[in-house]
């Protein structure tokens, strides 16, 4: 395999073609995200930590953010000041990054909910979450209170979610194989359901100009949609396994994808062709991919417990490559929303009409969620008591989940996902 072009000469290529390999997690990595300056990467893992990596040194930056259980989903605010994590124990918490301590916890006095995906609004004020009860919820990221929702329409688990660049819409992908676009203020479905994928929509996000949507699915494909009409624009095929994550470069010209075939791929949006050869450094399923804010790098997180950094501009290929050998086991994950710098602020105080799309354009290492929760109780921190109605109990979910094996981490192994996926879909 020919190595990709290295446009950043300050970062020498590794033997596998990557620029950096970050090691430290002791279990599957579920999600990665770049900080706004593009020089640091955050990663969440089943080992119960969120770690920050320095691109220049290749080392971990500071002590990890310790969680009470496995990190299933994570979002970094566009201003880089907050990290939200959704955990295996049903907690949804917000961390203050500069202070490296828990800011507050979004947890309700009702039966446990499971948050499969979370995304910040472009102005960092709001959070959108997708839940196991098939709904979407909007929260105030500063107070931890729910402000809109639940939005109802999906007939199965919501796996992926993203705000539009103007903050007025929310797109969600589901195990019902569809995508819906919601008015963020009213909760009404304004586009969709978008049909075309034949399996779980594992990842969804907007293009930076807000004119198009992109989705990744367990059907091995990536699809581009017109965000105004919902019409399908293009289907990208080539992965030899379930697509877990997709991301779009800041200029809207390239797509990155990660899949169960252990590869990261870069695609040309205009032609729909693969740019260069797949990145093949990971030894297991690629769970998450993210572009740096300037589009120079792609970060990937994998079941092999590593985060890798890649040059996002590989040497162009004149023809599409055949699919990689299909894997028979693995895990999956979802993606978070878009992070433009000049997005308008969403006003959730009033119901908005269907909007027009925008023109193009504690002590480090010591504070745990549980410990901070007790401390915050003594401060009489406000947490709104809102009741949801889960589709089925968490104990039942743990036995039947289709995308994660919840055995103790010392014994966890990849389950036969396709069989379990069928069982879960019957519950919808």
VOPAGU-2260 file (C-alpha; in pm, 1 decimal, decimal comma):
REM VOPAGU-2260
SITE   aa  ch    i         X         Y         Z
SITE  UNK   A    0       0,0       0,0       0,0
SITE  UNK   A    1     135,6     345,2     -86,8
SITE  UNK   A    2     155,8     585,0     203,9
SITE  UNK   A    3     -60,9     897,8     204,6
SITE  UNK   A    4      89,0    1236,5     133,0
SITE  UNK   A    5     203,1    1410,8     452,0
SITE  UNK   A    6     115,3    1778,8     419,0
SITE  UNK   A    7     241,0    1851,5     772,9
SITE  UNK   A    8     614,3    1784,4     760,1
SITE  UNK   A    9     645,5    1851,5    1135,5
SITE  UNK   A   10     467,6    1523,5    1206,7
SITE  UNK   A   11     658,8    1224,9    1065,6
SITE  UNK   A   12     457,8     932,3     931,6
SITE  UNK   A   13     427,4     618,0    1141,6
SITE  UNK   A   14     483,1     279,9     979,1
SITE  UNK   A   15     108,3     235,7     932,5
SITE  UNK   A   16      75,6     571,6     755,3
SITE  UNK   A   17     -68,4     761,8    1052,1
SITE  UNK   A   18      90,7    1077,0    1191,6
SITE  UNK   A   19      44,1     993,4    1560,2
SITE  UNK   A   20     -76,5     701,9    1769,6
SITE  UNK   A   21    -212,7     791,5    2114,1
SITE  UNK   A   22    -212,2     510,3    2369,7
SITE  UNK   A   23    -345,8     505,3    2724,5
SITE  UNK   A   24    -705,1     384,9    2717,2
SITE  UNK   A   25    -758,4      34,5    2853,0
SITE  UNK   A   26   -1083,1     -44,0    2670,5
SITE  UNK   A   27   -1271,0      35,8    2349,3
SITE  UNK   A   28   -1270,3     399,6    2240,7
SITE  UNK   A   29   -1624,1     510,5    2165,2
SITE  UNK   A   30   -1576,2     865,8    2036,1
SITE  UNK   A   31   -1320,2    1132,8    1947,8
SITE  UNK   A   32   -1346,9    1510,4    1899,5
SITE  UNK   A   33   -1109,9    1798,5    1824,7
SITE  UNK   A   34   -1078,3    2107,6    2042,7
SITE  UNK   A   35   -1137,1    2439,6    1861,5
SITE  UNK   A   36    -763,6    2515,5    1833,9
SITE  UNK   A   37    -709,7    2189,4    1647,0
SITE  UNK   A   38    -408,7    2096,3    1859,7
SITE  UNK   A   39    -584,8    1875,2    2114,0
SITE  UNK   A   40    -815,2    1573,5    2083,4
SITE  UNK   A   41   -1065,5    1442,2    2339,5
SITE  UNK   A   42   -1152,4    1072,8    2348,6
SITE  UNK   A   43   -1414,1     879,9    2546,5
SITE  UNK   A   44   -1378,7     512,2    2628,3
SITE  UNK   A   45   -1543,3     210,4    2781,6
SITE  UNK   A   46   -1263,7     224,7    3041,3
SITE  UNK   A   47   -1465,5     498,0    3216,3
SITE  UNK   A   48   -1241,5     790,2    3124,2
SITE  UNK   A   49   -1226,2    1088,6    2893,0
SITE  UNK   A   50    -868,9    1173,0    2796,2
SITE  UNK   A   51    -720,3    1475,9    2624,0
SITE  UNK   A   52    -427,4    1433,0    2383,9
SITE  UNK   A   53    -173,6    1689,9    2267,4
SITE  UNK   A   54    -103,2    1661,8    1894,5
SITE  UNK   A   55     236,3    1830,4    1915,9
SITE  UNK   A   56     379,3    1610,8    2192,4
SITE  UNK   A   57     182,0    1296,7    2117,4
SITE  UNK   A   58     115,1    1264,5    2490,1
SITE  UNK   A   59    -185,4    1278,2    2717,5
SITE  UNK   A   60    -259,3    1631,5    2842,3
SITE  UNK   A   61    -333,4    1628,3    3214,9
SITE  UNK   A   62    -514,0    1363,8    3413,7
SITE  UNK   A   63    -822,2    1194,3    3265,8
SITE  UNK   A   64   -1176,7    1297,2    3347,6
SITE  UNK   A   65   -1290,8    1002,9    3559,2
SITE  UNK   A   66   -1644,7     874,3    3498,4
SITE  UNK   A   67   -1859,4     634,2    3701,8
SITE  UNK   A   68   -1893,4     387,4    3413,6
SITE  UNK   A   69   -1820,6     332,6    3044,9
SITE  UNK   A   70   -1846,3     637,0    2816,0
SITE  UNK   A   71   -2100,5     556,1    2547,2
SITE  UNK   A   72   -2123,8     901,5    2393,2
SITE  UNK   A   73   -1950,0    1236,0    2430,5
SITE  UNK   A   74   -1966,7    1587,5    2287,3
SITE  UNK   A   75   -1719,2    1875,0    2308,7
SITE  UNK   A   76   -1874,0    2221,8    2305,4
SITE  UNK   A   77   -1777,3    2442,5    2008,3
SITE  UNK   A   78   -1611,9    2690,6    2246,4
SITE  UNK   A   79   -1404,6    2407,5    2396,2
SITE  UNK   A   80   -1511,0    2485,4    2752,5
SITE  UNK   A   81   -1742,6    2192,4    2823,7
SITE  UNK   A   82   -1753,4    1819,7    2764,9
SITE  UNK   A   83   -2076,3    1624,7    2799,0
SITE  UNK   A   84   -2066,0    1249,3    2847,3
SITE  UNK   A   85   -2340,8     987,5    2837,8
SITE  UNK   A   86   -2252,5     685,7    3048,4
SITE  UNK   A   87   -2338,8     318,7    3078,3
SITE  UNK   A   88   -2500,4     382,3    3419,8
SITE  UNK   A   89   -2751,8     620,7    3250,9
SITE  UNK   A   90   -2580,0     938,7    3374,7
SITE  UNK   A   91   -2551,8    1241,6    3147,4
SITE  UNK   A   92   -2296,5    1485,9    3287,5
SITE  UNK   A   93   -2135,4    1814,9    3186,6
SITE  UNK   A   94   -1769,7    1882,7    3268,3
SITE  UNK   A   95   -1595,4    2218,6    3300,5
SITE  UNK   A   96   -1282,9    2169,4    3088,3
SITE  UNK   A   97   -1065,3    2463,0    3209,4
SITE  UNK   A   98   -1135,4    2377,8    3574,4
SITE  UNK   A   99   -1127,0    2002,3    3502,9
SITE  UNK   A  100   -1422,4    1933,7    3729,9
SITE  UNK   A  101   -1787,0    1836,1    3709,0
SITE  UNK   A  102   -2009,7    2129,0    3616,5
SITE  UNK   A  103   -2346,3    1960,0    3666,4
SITE  UNK   A  104   -2533,7    1640,5    3600,9
SITE  UNK   A  105   -2844,0    1599,5    3389,9
SITE  UNK   A  106   -3017,4    1319,6    3576,1
SITE  UNK   A  107   -3382,9    1284,2    3659,5
SITE  UNK   A  108   -3584,0    1129,3    3940,8
SITE  UNK   A  109   -3734,7     857,8    3723,9
SITE  UNK   A  110   -3654,9     520,4    3575,6
SITE  UNK   A  111   -3306,8     520,3    3417,8
SITE  UNK   A  112   -3268,8     654,3    3067,1
SITE  UNK   A  113   -2990,8     556,5    2830,7
SITE  UNK   A  114   -2836,8     831,5    2617,6
SITE  UNK   A  115   -2706,3     692,8    2290,1
SITE  UNK   A  116   -2592,1    1023,4    2142,1
SITE  UNK   A  117   -2541,3    1386,9    2237,7
SITE  UNK   A  118   -2455,8    1707,6    2047,5
SITE  UNK   A  119   -2399,7    2071,7    2142,0
SITE  UNK   A  120   -2572,6    2356,1    1960,7
SITE  UNK   A  121   -2335,0    2581,6    1762,5
SITE  UNK   A  122   -2340,5    2849,2    2035,3
SITE  UNK   A  123   -2274,6    2588,7    2310,3
SITE  UNK   A  124   -2593,7    2687,5    2497,9
SITE  UNK   A  125   -2800,0    2376,5    2431,6
SITE  UNK   A  126   -2762,2    2001,0    2415,6
SITE  UNK   A  127   -2960,2    1755,6    2204,1
SITE  UNK   A  128   -2977,7    1391,7    2311,6
SITE  UNK   A  129   -3108,9    1073,6    2152,8
SITE  UNK   A  130   -3256,7     814,7    2383,1
SITE  UNK   A  131   -3344,1     448,6    2401,0
SITE  UNK   A  132   -3716,4     537,0    2429,7
SITE  UNK   A  133   -3705,7     655,3    2062,2
SITE  UNK   A  134   -3716,6    1027,9    2151,7
SITE  UNK   A  135   -3504,3    1341,8    2116,2
SITE  UNK   A  136   -3463,0    1587,8    2403,7
SITE  UNK   A  137   -3320,1    1944,9    2418,6
SITE  UNK   A  138   -3141,7    2064,4    2736,3
SITE  UNK   A  139   -2995,6    2390,1    2863,3
SITE  UNK   A  140   -2624,9    2309,6    2888,7
SITE  UNK   A  141   -2572,1    2575,5    3156,6
SITE  UNK   A  142   -2841,7    2463,3    3401,0
SITE  UNK   A  143   -2891,2    2098,3    3310,1
SITE  UNK   A  144   -3265,5    2147,7    3271,6
SITE  UNK   A  145   -3467,6    2003,5    2981,4
SITE  UNK   A  146   -3616,3    2288,9    2775,3
SITE  UNK   A  147   -3782,4    2112,8    2480,9
SITE  UNK   A  148   -3913,5    1765,6    2414,0
SITE  UNK   A  149   -3932,8    1482,8    2411,6
SITE  UNK   A  150   -3966,0    1490,8    2031,2
SITE  UNK   A  151   -4157,4    1183,3    1918,0
SITE  UNK   A  152   -4162,2    1021,4    1575,3
SITE  UNK   A  153   -3894,5     755,0    1552,7
SITE  UNK   A  154   -4008,4     397,3    1606,2
SITE  UNK   A  155   -3679,5     269,9    1748,9
SITE  UNK   A  156   -3368,7     382,9    1936,3
SITE  UNK   A  157   -3216,8     720,3    1835,8
SITE  UNK   A  158   -2848,5     649,5    1769,3
SITE  UNK   A  159   -2713,6     972,2    1620,6
SITE  UNK   A  160   -2790,4    1341,4    1644,9
SITE  UNK   A  161   -2665,3    1679,3    1517,2
SITE  UNK   A  162   -2764,1    2046,0    1523,2
SITE  UNK   A  163   -2778,2    2239,3    1197,9
SITE  UNK   A  164   -2512,4    2512,4    1162,0
SITE  UNK   A  165   -2769,3    2784,4    1241,8
SITE  UNK   A  166   -2889,7    2593,4    1549,3
SITE  UNK   A  167   -3252,5    2597,3    1437,6
SITE  UNK   A  168   -3283,5    2233,6    1336,4
SITE  UNK   A  169   -3184,5    1896,1    1479,4
SITE  UNK   A  170   -3122,6    1588,1    1265,4
SITE  UNK   A  171   -3148,1    1240,1    1414,9
SITE  UNK   A  172   -3072,0     889,5    1289,0
SITE  UNK   A  173   -3237,3     581,0    1430,4
SITE  UNK   A  174   -3252,4     204,6    1446,7
SITE  UNK   A  175   -3574,6     238,9    1246,2
SITE  UNK   A  176   -3335,3     303,0     949,3
SITE  UNK   A  177   -3461,0     659,1     896,2
SITE  UNK   A  178   -3347,1    1017,6     948,8
SITE  UNK   A  179   -3569,4    1295,2    1077,9
SITE  UNK   A  180   -3510,8    1670,2    1082,8
SITE  UNK   A  181   -3681,9    1851,0    1369,2
SITE  UNK   A  182   -3763,3    2213,4    1435,3
SITE  UNK   A  183   -3553,2    2266,6    1748,3
SITE  UNK   A  184   -3804,0    2508,0    1900,7
SITE  UNK   A  185   -4134,8    2333,8    1828,4
SITE  UNK   A  186   -4022,9    1970,7    1816,1
SITE  UNK   A  187   -4210,3    1911,0    1492,1
SITE  UNK   A  188   -4069,3    1689,4    1219,6
SITE  UNK   A  189   -4013,3    1929,9     931,0
SITE  UNK   A  190   -3827,2    1694,5     695,3
SITE  UNK   A  191   -3859,2    1319,5     677,2
SITE  UNK   A  192   -3857,2    1052,9     767,7
SITE  UNK   A  193   -3578,7    1015,2     511,1
SITE  UNK   A  194   -3573,0     660,6     382,2
SITE  UNK   A  195   -3300,2     483,4     190,2
SITE  UNK   A  196   -3076,1     313,8     442,4
SITE  UNK   A  197   -3165,6     -48,4     503,3
SITE  UNK   A  198   -3008,6     -76,2     849,8
SITE  UNK   A  199   -2934,1     136,3    1156,0
SITE  UNK   A  200   -2841,5     499,7    1085,5
SITE  UNK   A  201   -2537,6     510,9    1311,5
SITE  UNK   A  202   -2410,1     860,4    1231,3
SITE  UNK   A  203   -2556,4    1184,5    1100,7
SITE  UNK   A  204   -2419,8    1537,5    1066,9
SITE  UNK   A  205   -2462,1    1855,0     863,2
SITE  UNK   A  206   -2232,6    2002,2     602,4
SITE  UNK   A  207   -2085,3    2335,7     721,1
SITE  UNK   A  208   -2306,9    2541,7     488,0
SITE  UNK   A  209   -2620,0    2371,2     619,5
SITE  UNK   A  210   -2740,6    2282,7     270,1
SITE  UNK   A  211   -2677,6    1908,5     295,9
SITE  UNK   A  212   -2683,4    1622,6     544,5
SITE  UNK   A  213   -2461,2    1317,4     556,7
SITE  UNK   A  214   -2539,1     982,4     716,2
SITE  UNK   A  215   -2355,7     656,9     780,1
SITE  UNK   A  216   -2525,9     322,8     828,5
SITE  UNK   A  217   -2481,8     -41,1     915,8
SITE  UNK   A  218   -2580,0    -113,3     555,6
SITE  UNK   A  219   -2213,5     -25,6     472,5
SITE  UNK   A  220   -2307,5     296,1     288,7
SITE  UNK   A  221   -2278,7     670,7     333,3
SITE  UNK   A  222   -2554,2     892,2     195,8
SITE  UNK   A  223   -2573,3    1262,9     119,2
SITE  UNK   A  224   -2912,8    1435,4     144,0
SITE  UNK   A  225   -3050,5    1775,2      47,6
SITE  UNK   A  226   -3119,4    1936,9     386,7
SITE  UNK   A  227   -3401,8    2153,8     250,2
SITE  UNK   A  228   -3598,7    1892,4      57,1
SITE  UNK   A  229   -3481,2    1560,8     200,4
SITE  UNK   A  230   -3397,1    1434,3    -146,7
SITE  UNK   A  231   -3113,2    1183,3    -175,5
SITE  UNK   A  232   -2812,9    1330,3    -358,1
SITE  UNK   A  233   -2550,1    1057,1    -360,2
SITE  UNK   A  234   -2460,6     719,5    -208,9
SITE  UNK   A  235   -2098,2     633,4    -130,3
SITE  UNK   A  236   -2009,8     265,1    -123,7
SITE  UNK   A  237   -1683,3      87,3     -53,2
SITE  UNK   A  238   -1663,4      -4,4     313,0
SITE  UNK   A  239   -1659,6    -375,8     380,7
SITE  UNK   A  240   -1830,1    -341,5     717,3
SITE  UNK   A  241   -2086,8    -141,7     908,2
SITE  UNK   A  242   -2019,0     233,3     898,0
SITE  UNK   A  243   -2000,9     368,0    1253,2
SITE  UNK   A  244   -1907,4     732,8    1205,4
SITE  UNK   A  245   -1894,0    1005,9     941,9
SITE  UNK   A  246   -1754,6    1360,2     946,4
SITE  UNK   A  247   -1728,4    1649,1     699,4
SITE  UNK   A  248   -1430,7    1881,3     648,8
SITE  UNK   A  249   -1469,6    2252,9     722,1
SITE  UNK   A  250   -1466,0    2339,0     350,4
SITE  UNK   A  251   -1735,2    2079,2     280,3
SITE  UNK   A  252   -1525,3    1908,2      13,1
SITE  UNK   A  253   -1425,1    1587,0     191,9
SITE  UNK   A  254   -1594,7    1321,0     400,4
SITE  UNK   A  255   -1421,9    1095,1     652,7
SITE  UNK   A  256   -1572,4     763,0     756,4
SITE  UNK   A  257   -1483,4     484,4     998,4
SITE  UNK   A  258   -1622,0     132,6     989,4
SITE  UNK   A  259   -1611,9    -223,4    1114,6
SITE  UNK   A  260   -1369,0    -313,8     834,2
SITE  UNK   A  261   -1102,1    -144,9    1054,8
SITE  UNK   A  262   -1045,5     135,4     803,9
SITE  UNK   A  263   -1072,7     512,3     784,4
SITE  UNK   A  264   -1162,4     644,1     439,4
SITE  UNK   A  265   -1158,1     992,6     286,5
SITE  UNK   A  266   -1409,7    1070,0      11,0
SITE  UNK   A  267   -1440,0    1346,3    -246,0
SITE  UNK   A  268   -1783,1    1505,2    -206,6
SITE  UNK   A  269   -1806,7    1631,0    -564,1
SITE  UNK   A  270   -1724,3    1299,9    -733,9
SITE  UNK   A  271   -1823,9    1053,0    -462,1
SITE  UNK   A  272   -1491,8     873,7    -514,9
SITE  UNK   A  273   -1244,7     752,6    -258,0
SITE  UNK   A  274    -940,7     979,0    -219,7
SITE  UNK   A  275    -636,6     755,0    -205,7
SITE  UNK   A  276    -628,9     421,2     -29,0
SITE  UNK   A  277    -805,0     350,1     300,4
SITE  UNK   A  278    -609,8     416,1     619,2
SITE  UNK   A  279    -548,2      70,6     763,7
SITE  UNK   A  280    -350,2     129,2    1085,6
SITE  UNK   A  281    -623,8      23,4    1326,3
SITE  UNK   A  282    -637,9    -343,1    1421,6
SITE  UNK   A  283   -1007,7    -344,6    1513,5
SITE  UNK   A  284   -1329,8    -161,0    1430,8
SITE  UNK   A  285   -1309,4     217,1    1391,4
SITE  UNK   A  286   -1577,3     362,2    1615,5
SITE  UNK   A  287   -1540,6     736,5    1558,0
SITE  UNK   A  288   -1379,9     988,6    1320,5
SITE  UNK   A  289   -1344,5    1367,7    1335,4
SITE  UNK   A  290   -1188,7    1637,9    1117,1
SITE  UNK   A  291    -972,8    1905,7    1274,1
SITE  UNK   A  292   -1130,8    2253,8    1250,7
SITE  UNK   A  293    -898,1    2356,3     966,4
SITE  UNK   A  294    -946,3    2026,3     783,7
SITE  UNK   A  295    -577,1    1932,5     800,6
SITE  UNK   A  296    -616,2    1620,2    1013,2
SITE  UNK   A  297    -856,1    1334,9    1076,2
SITE  UNK   A  298    -864,2    1168,9    1418,7
SITE  UNK   A  299    -999,4     817,4    1466,3
SITE  UNK   A  300   -1085,9     610,9    1772,8
SITE  UNK   A  301   -1100,7     232,0    1766,6
SITE  UNK   A  302   -1181,4     -84,2    1951,7
SITE  UNK   A  303    -805,7    -145,9    1947,8
SITE  UNK   A  304    -788,8     116,3    2229,5
SITE  UNK   A  305    -588,5     369,5    2029,7
SITE  UNK   A  306    -653,5     714,5    1888,6
SITE  UNK   A  307    -477,4     783,2    1560,6
SITE  UNK   A  308    -408,3    1103,2    1372,5
SITE  UNK   A  309    -406,7    1106,2     991,4
SITE  UNK   A  310    -324,4    1350,6     715,0
SITE  UNK   A  311    -666,3    1431,6     570,6
SITE  UNK   A  312    -538,0    1479,3     215,3
SITE  UNK   A  313    -413,8    1144,8      87,4
SITE  UNK   A  314    -285,3    1105,8    -265,3
SITE  UNK   A  315    -582,1    1097,3    -500,6
SITE  UNK   A  316    -690,2     771,7    -658,3
SITE  UNK   A  317    -831,3     756,6   -1008,6
SITE  UNK   A  318   -1057,3     463,0    -933,1
SITE  UNK   A  319   -1266,5     327,7    -650,8
SITE  UNK   A  320   -1122,2      45,9    -442,0
SITE  UNK   A  321   -1298,6    -285,0    -378,3
SITE  UNK   A  322   -1451,8    -332,6     -32,8
SITE  UNK   A  323   -1231,1    -462,0     245,8
SITE  UNK   A  324   -1296,7    -813,3     380,6
SITE  UNK   A  325   -1613,4    -817,4     584,7
SITE  UNK   A  326   -1584,8    -854,1     961,3
SITE  UNK   A  327   -1810,7   -1086,1    1150,6
SITE  UNK   A  328   -1808,7    -909,1    1484,6
SITE  UNK   A  329   -1756,0    -567,0    1632,4
SITE  UNK   A  330   -1909,5    -265,7    1800,9
SITE  UNK   A  331   -2043,5      66,2    1683,8
SITE  UNK   A  332   -2102,5     421,9    1777,5
SITE  UNK   A  333   -2258,2     748,2    1681,5
SITE  UNK   A  334   -2139,3    1093,3    1590,5
SITE  UNK   A  335   -2202,9    1441,3    1726,4
SITE  UNK   A  336   -2314,5    1763,9    1559,9
SITE  UNK   A  337   -2140,8    2035,3    1358,0
SITE  UNK   A  338   -1936,9    2315,2    1512,7
SITE  UNK   A  339   -1928,2    2629,6    1296,3
SITE  UNK   A  340   -1773,5    2939,7    1451,6
SITE  UNK   A  341   -2021,9    3197,2    1323,7
SITE  UNK   A  342   -2354,3    3023,1    1383,0
SITE  UNK   A  343   -2654,9    3216,4    1509,9
SITE  UNK   A  344   -2804,5    3151,3    1854,6
SITE  UNK   A  345   -3112,3    2934,4    1888,7
SITE  UNK   A  346   -3393,4    3098,4    2085,6
SITE  UNK   A  347   -3590,3    2822,8    2256,4
SITE  UNK   A  348   -3811,9    3062,2    2447,8
SITE  UNK   A  349   -4067,7    3069,3    2168,4
SITE  UNK   A  350   -4186,4    2836,9    1896,4
SITE  UNK   A  351   -4023,6    2928,0    1565,5
SITE  UNK   A  352   -4159,6    2885,0    1217,2
SITE  UNK   A  353   -3980,8    2656,0     978,0
SITE  UNK   A  354   -3647,1    2837,1     931,8
SITE  UNK   A  355   -3463,9    2909,2     609,5
SITE  UNK   A  356   -3128,2    2744,2     568,5
SITE  UNK   A  357   -2828,6    2977,4     611,3
SITE  UNK   A  358   -2620,2    3100,6     320,3
SITE  UNK   A  359   -2296,2    2907,3     260,2
SITE  UNK   A  360   -2054,0    3029,2     406,2
SITE  UNK   A  361   -1238,6    1894,1    4079,6
SITE  UNK   A  362    -860,8    1828,3    4124,2
SITE  UNK   A  363    -726,2    1677,5    3809,8
SITE  UNK   A  364    -752,5    1301,5    3810,6
SITE  UNK   A  365    -933,2    1285,2    4143,6
SITE  UNK   A  366   -1287,0    1408,1    4085,2
SITE  UNK   A  367   -1538,6    1144,2    3984,5
SITE  UNK   A  368   -1899,2    1187,8    3880,3
SITE  UNK   A  369   -2021,6    1016,3    4194,7
SITE  UNK   A  370   -1806,0    1224,6    4425,6
SITE  UNK   A  371   -1896,1    1548,3    4256,0
SITE  UNK   A  372   -2262,8    1448,8    4264,7
SITE  UNK   A  373   -2253,5    1435,3    4644,8
SITE  UNK   A  374   -2071,4    1768,3    4662,8
SITE  UNK   A  375   -2323,4    1933,0    4437,4
SITE  UNK   A  376   -2613,1    1799,7    4644,4
SITE  UNK   A  377   -2478,7    1995,9    4941,0
SITE  UNK   A  378   -2482,9    2310,1    4725,9
SITE  UNK   A  379   -2850,9    2254,7    4646,2
SITE  UNK   A  380   -2779,7    2247,4    4275,7
SITE  UNK   A  381   -3095,6    2267,5    4063,7
SITE  UNK   A  382   -3195,7    1953,4    3877,6
SITE  UNK   A  383   -3540,8    1942,5    3724,1
SITE  UNK   A  384   -3748,6    1634,4    3800,7
SITE  UNK   A  385   -3891,1    1519,0    3468,9
SITE  UNK   A  386   -4037,5    1175,5    3409,2
SITE  UNK   A  387   -3983,6     975,9    3093,8
SITE  UNK   A  388   -4140,3     643,3    3004,5
SITE  UNK   A  389   -3866,9     404,5    2889,7
SITE  UNK   A  390   -3969,6     143,2    2638,7
SITE  UNK   A  391   -3828,9    -129,3    2859,7
SITE  UNK   A  392   -3626,2    -153,1    3184,3
SITE  UNK   A  393   -3252,9     -97,4    3184,1
SITE  UNK   A  394   -3193,3    -450,4    3309,9
SITE  UNK   A  395   -3375,1    -582,3    3004,2
SITE  UNK   A  396   -3181,2    -342,7    2782,8
SITE  UNK   A  397   -2848,9    -465,3    2916,7
SITE  UNK   A  398   -2940,6    -820,5    2818,6
SITE  UNK   A  399   -3059,5    -729,7    2470,6
SITE  UNK   A  400   -2860,9    -427,5    2348,4
SITE  UNK   A  401   -2745,1    -458,6    1991,9
SITE  UNK   A  402   -2438,2    -239,8    1991,5
SITE  UNK   A  403   -2251,5    -298,1    2319,0
SITE  UNK   A  404   -2162,6    -592,8    2534,8
SITE  UNK   A  405   -2215,4    -482,0    2894,6
SITE  UNK   A  406   -2030,0    -762,0    3068,7
SITE  UNK   A  407   -1765,4    -648,3    3320,1
SITE  UNK   A  408   -1487,5    -477,4    3127,2
SITE  UNK   A  409   -1235,8    -740,6    3228,9
SITE  UNK   A  410   -1437,2   -1004,7    3041,3
SITE  UNK   A  411   -1612,9    -795,8    2773,2
SITE  UNK   A  412   -1592,0    -928,6    2419,5
SITE  UNK   A  413   -1763,3    -832,1    2098,6
SITE  UNK   A  414   -2115,4    -983,9    2073,8
SITE  UNK   A  415   -2279,5   -1127,5    1761,9
SITE  UNK   A  416   -2433,0    -790,0    1685,8
SITE  UNK   A  417   -2656,5    -879,9    1395,5
SITE  UNK   A  418   -2853,9   -1131,8    1597,7
SITE  UNK   A  419   -2895,3    -889,4    1885,7
SITE  UNK   A  420   -2986,6    -608,8    1647,6
SITE  UNK   A  421   -3278,2    -818,3    1522,7
SITE  UNK   A  422   -3394,5    -879,0    1878,2
SITE  UNK   A  423   -3385,9    -508,5    1960,6
SITE  UNK   A  424   -3575,6    -408,2    1648,8
SITE  UNK   A  425   -3861,9    -637,2    1744,8
SITE  UNK   A  426   -3904,5    -441,1    2064,8
SITE  UNK   A  427   -3973,9    -120,9    1874,6
